Amino acid sequence: SRNLPLFGGGASYKLSSKSNLYANITQNYRAINFTDIRINNPNIVIDSLIKDEYGYTAELGFRGLFKNFIIYDIASFYIFYGDKIGLSPKPGTIKKERTNIGDAQNYGIELFTEIDFLKAIKESNKHFLSLFINCAYINANYISSKETNYIDKKVEYVSSYILRSGLKYRIRGLSLQLQYSYNSEQFSDASNSV
């Protein structure tokens, strides 16, 4: 069992009635869970000394509403992971080991915007037709490790580019939405093997 206080804080500054600047920082903690220590592949072994992850997240952003029909939010972020859990080749074997790879950082920028085309034409329209776009650039890499060849390698399962977009039509309680999603390539282990 674990009893761990996590601290964080945030602040925002209203630049106008429709926009504000915000900043947040909070501690992160991820306990080892069942899927971390479960073996479903005979070629994977678990490090008996595996530990919980810890870290923090910080962000700085600007959001608002432009002329009542464009919503926007742009933010930069930094995430630190201490003792990041991942998969790595086990030295001297052909197996992979789930272990604490090392310390990692993720940083980047994220943008969200939604435009309501019908509201732009007529403010009190009963129909809504909007396009939304959410895109992010993320640079995630290991900054320290007991295995020096992992330093500067990409963190597993993190795409450098992520895009979500969609077209939404709404009238009263009925909504129809068409979505598109794109994730760039990513690695599945800390050695970045292809």
MOZIFEN-V517536 format. One record per backbone hydrogen bond with DSSP energy under -1.0 kcal/mol. CO is the residue of the C=O (numbers start at 1). NH is the residue of the N-H. E is the energy in kcal/mol with one decimal. If there is no record, write none. Layout:
BEGIN
co=CO nh=NH e=E
co=CO nh=NH e=E
END
This chain:
BEGIN
co=7 nh=27 e=-2.9
co=9 nh=25 e=-2.7
co=11 nh=23 e=-2.7
co=13 nh=21 e=-2.7
co=18 nh=65 e=-2.5
co=19 nh=15 e=-1.4
co=19 nh=16 e=-1.8
co=20 nh=63 e=-2.4
co=21 nh=13 e=-3.2
co=22 nh=61 e=-2.9
co=23 nh=11 e=-2.8
co=24 nh=59 e=-2.5
co=25 nh=9 e=-3.1
co=26 nh=57 e=-2.8
co=28 nh=55 e=-1.5
co=30 nh=53 e=-2.7
co=33 nh=36 e=-1.1
co=41 nh=44 e=-2.2
co=43 nh=96 e=-2.9
co=45 nh=98 e=-2.7
co=47 nh=50 e=-1.6
co=53 nh=30 e=-2.0
co=54 nh=82 e=-3.9
co=55 nh=28 e=-3.0
co=56 nh=80 e=-2.8
co=57 nh=26 e=-2.4
co=58 nh=78 e=-2.5
co=59 nh=24 e=-2.1
co=60 nh=76 e=-2.9
co=61 nh=22 e=-2.7
co=62 nh=74 e=-2.7
co=63 nh=20 e=-2.7
co=64 nh=72 e=-2.3
co=66 nh=69 e=-1.7
co=66 nh=70 e=-1.4
co=69 nh=116 e=-2.5
co=70 nh=66 e=-3.3
co=71 nh=114 e=-2.2
co=72 nh=64 e=-2.4
co=73 nh=112 e=-2.7
co=74 nh=62 e=-2.6
co=75 nh=110 e=-3.0
co=76 nh=60 e=-2.4
co=77 nh=108 e=-1.8
co=78 nh=58 e=-2.7
co=79 nh=106 e=-2.6
co=80 nh=56 e=-1.3
co=81 nh=104 e=-2.8
co=82 nh=54 e=-1.6
co=84 nh=101 e=-2.7
co=86 nh=99 e=-2.4
co=87 nh=190 e=-2.6
co=88 nh=97 e=-3.5
co=90 nh=93 e=-1.8
co=95 nh=90 e=-2.8
co=96 nh=45 e=-2.8
co=97 nh=88 e=-1.9
co=98 nh=47 e=-2.4
co=99 nh=86 e=-2.7
co=102 nh=84 e=-2.7
co=103 nh=143 e=-2.6
co=103 nh=144 e=-1.5
co=104 nh=81 e=-3.0
co=105 nh=141 e=-2.2
co=106 nh=79 e=-3.4
co=107 nh=139 e=-3.1
co=108 nh=77 e=-2.1
co=109 nh=137 e=-2.5
co=110 nh=75 e=-2.7
co=111 nh=135 e=-2.5
co=112 nh=73 e=-2.2
co=113 nh=133 e=-2.6
co=114 nh=71 e=-2.6
co=115 nh=131 e=-2.1
co=116 nh=120 e=-1.4
co=117 nh=121 e=-1.0
co=118 nh=122 e=-2.7
co=122 nh=125 e=-1.3
co=128 nh=170 e=-2.6
co=129 nh=117 e=-2.2
co=130 nh=168 e=-3.2
co=131 nh=115 e=-2.5
co=132 nh=166 e=-2.0
co=133 nh=113 e=-2.2
co=134 nh=164 e=-2.9
co=135 nh=111 e=-2.9
co=136 nh=162 e=-2.0
co=137 nh=109 e=-1.7
co=139 nh=107 e=-1.9
co=140 nh=155 e=-1.6
co=141 nh=105 e=-2.4
co=142 nh=152 e=-3.2
co=144 nh=103 e=-1.4
co=147 nh=150 e=-2.2
co=148 nh=151 e=-1.1
co=150 nh=153 e=-2.2
co=153 nh=142 e=-2.3
co=160 nh=138 e=-2.4
co=161 nh=184 e=-2.5
co=162 nh=136 e=-2.3
co=163 nh=182 e=-2.8
co=164 nh=134 e=-3.2
co=165 nh=180 e=-3.1
co=166 nh=132 e=-2.5
co=167 nh=178 e=-2.6
co=168 nh=130 e=-2.8
co=169 nh=176 e=-3.0
co=170 nh=128 e=-2.4
co=171 nh=174 e=-2.6
co=174 nh=171 e=-2.5
co=176 nh=169 e=-3.2
co=178 nh=167 e=-2.5
co=180 nh=165 e=-2.7
co=182 nh=163 e=-2.8
co=187 nh=157 e=-3.1
co=189 nh=192 e=-1.7
END
